[in-house]
């Protein structure tokens, strides 16, 4: 880790801190080298990289004869295509260049882990030892069924708050509500200028912004809500994403108001646990919020459907089994089960 909190031992896991970088430039120039030196000193049998910027360190470890796994938790080539501050030509060139670099590097690693089936399908063409491990909820965090007698007239959004995650449209939708519903935000704004902008919208009077909350605070927010919102914009890296907040809403027994992406429609409408709307249409979002707040019995029914779907399919226990099987295969090729995960904030 590079968070500046010092070395720790948490739940039997040893965490080695290489120091928090002073800024992005220092992170790019120095932190990767610090992580490389710390990894080499630990002399682990398997190294799992959780950051594309650490791929060079992984290649150096391979040259030292170490076993290396790359954990691709995001589709970087797709992400580059969605960067608004890059020109169209720059986006295409950078995306193509990184995709070529990623292909060459990943062929040399001992295995690949993908955060979604879509990423796995792409990486499986590069390396045969590829598995998808989806970031589904831990059932123990949602073992208590929601008490609908204690619901408030509100809906919630949980997660990082930004323009492409739909905050403008959510606040604009609040201005169009016909019910007395309010919007509860649990998360921090990624863009200070955007925060200042939406706070002058008329709909902001219907918003309760809680800022960043711990897990207990998030659960309290979802316990009060009538529905959960995940109306992200149709940028290329969201269309095939599996946002954990959507499954956490389902696990908490909330009906979901989600963007009308084919994959999300298959999950939400296929399990009859919410509705999908045009994320760029505040009126459609407002209508969905009003519907659930005015029809609590239907909201409860759909919430129960989502909860059943998570318990039967979209839960971490099944993903943990896949991850364990992946490492069992890797362990068969080595004499030790010691492993090290390299990560940077």
C-alpha positions, 0 to 999 in steps of 0.5 A: 500500500501507499497510504502513509498509514504505516505497516499494519497487521489486519485480520492476519494480513500483513500490510506493508506501507511504502509511504503516501506520495506528495502528489501525482507526479511523485506517485508516477515517478517514485511510488512504483519503484518503492513498491517494487523494492518492497515486493522484492524484499518480501520474497513472496511466491505469488504477486498480485498486481491491482493497478495498471501502473504496476505492470512494469513492476510485474514484468521486472518480477517476472524477469526475476523468475517470480509468479505474477498475477494481474488483477484487471479491475477496470477496462483501461482501454475503454476508460481512455476512450471516455476521458472528456479532457482528451481529444478524440484522436488522442483518446484513440491513440492512447487507448490503442497503445495501452491495449497493445502494451497490456497484451504484450505484458499480460502474456508474460504473467502467470494468470489474469483476474478480471472484475467483470465477465466482459473484461474476462472475455477480452483478457481470455484472448490474451492468456488462457488462465483468466477468471472473472471475480465479480465484486458482489456483496458480502451476504453477512453485511445484509443479513437483516431483512429491511423493515418497511415500516421504518422507511422514509419518503426518500431514495438514495444514491451511494458512491462517488459523485460526478457528472458522468455518474449522473448527479446533474440529472438526479438533482434536476429530477428532484425539481420535477418530483410530484411526491414529497420524496427526497434524495439522500446522497452518501458519497463525496463529490469528485469535482468541486466545481460541479458540487458548487454548480448543482447546489444552486439548482432548484432541486437541491432543496430536496437533497440531503448530502451526507458526504462520505459514510462508513459501512454502517452509515451507508446501511442506515441510509439504505435502510431508510430509502424506498429505492436505490439509484444508479443512473450512470451515463452511457460512457463506454466503460460503464455499459458493461460494468457491474457496479457494486452499488446496484447489487448492494441495493438489491441485497438491502431489499431496495428496488433499483432505478438504473440506467437503461443499458442492455446488461443492466436491463437483463439484471434489473428487469430480468429479476423484476427488481426495479426499473431502467430509465434513460439516465439523461432524462430527469423527467424519467428519473423523477417519474420512477422515484415518484412511482416507488414512493407512491406504491410502497407495496410494489417497491417492497415486492421488487426489493424482495425479488432483488434480495432473493436474486443476490442470495441465489446468484450475485453474492461474494461467496461464489466469487470467493470460491472462484478466486480460491480455485484460481489460486489452487491451480497456481499453488499446484505449480509452487511449493508455498501458498504465500502470496502478496497483493500489490495495490496503490490508492 
